[in-house]
Amino acid sequence: MYDLHYYPGNASFAPHVLLRELGLPFSLNFVDRDKDAHKGAEYLELNPTGRIPALVRGDLVLFETAAICLHLVDSKPEVGLAPKMATPERAHFYKWLLFMATTIQPDILMYYYNARYTTDSDGGEAVKQAATQRLMNWFQTIEDALPDEGPHFMGADFTVLDIYLLMLARWGRFLPTPPRDMPKINAIARAALERPSVRAAITSEGISGDFLT
Ligand SMILES: N[C@@H](CCC(=O)N[C@@H](CS)C(=O)NCC(=O)O)C(=O)O
């Protein structure tokens, strides 16, 4: 049994969808961010970075969303949510997953938590503006690389990348040019939103309204 420590719409969303896609037994453990539970001693035991999510299964305690996603898909390779090991497709899969996790996600953090990224008490807005420009550029980088024919990030096969991109597209929804305005990203995200796993995750996290707006 997996225990996912989550907050609605946070980075826990991708592992949450994956647990459902893979049919793995899991429970959801709400981390009350309004009470700073993610900075409390109990949660820091699981995730010393004080960020959402954490995944626990027995003695296995994991943080870092991309690592959690990779571990989950590797537990059921037959479901095919990642390309086969040691193939060129797998290499591209790693490339895009890590691009999203290590290039886009940090800029998302700079966008939302801009004041943390400067010692200048008036500097937050400038950090946010610079992150805004980079983020629109990064989403365009993905848009330009996506296959014309779709229907998924990697072409014919639905993978973790579709879920991850959907999550990032939500986080980028307030950008002047949001990801949903990029036709291929929008099509991929909208297709992902039709999946029962995604619908169930959205409902159980209590997220309302258009996910991408
Ligand atoms: N690199 C981490 C980042 C996770 C992350 O940024 N989580 C956000 C929510 S989406 C968070 O916990 N923010 C609260 C904080 O930083 O205080 C991961 O991918 O798991």
The ligand as a Gaussian input file, in Angstrom:
#p B3LYP/6-31G(d) Opt

LIG

0 1
 N       11.502000      19.369000      -6.830000
 C       10.343000      19.112000      -6.027000
 C        9.503000      20.390000      -5.983000
 C        8.165000      20.171000      -5.297000
 C        7.445000      21.498000      -5.083000
 O        7.883000      22.549000      -5.575000
 N        6.338000      21.452000      -4.370000
 C        5.633000      22.677000      -4.052000
 C        4.149000      22.532000      -4.346000
 S        3.854000      22.217000      -6.063000
 C        5.744000      22.970000      -2.578000
 O        5.789000      22.086000      -1.767000
 N        5.752000      24.248000      -2.232000
 C        5.758000      24.676000      -0.875000
 C        7.026000      25.322000      -0.478000
 O        7.976000      25.347000      -1.280000
 O        7.061000      25.848000       0.635000
 C        9.548000      17.959000      -6.592000
 O        9.496000      17.841000      -7.811000
 O        8.960000      17.175000      -5.826000

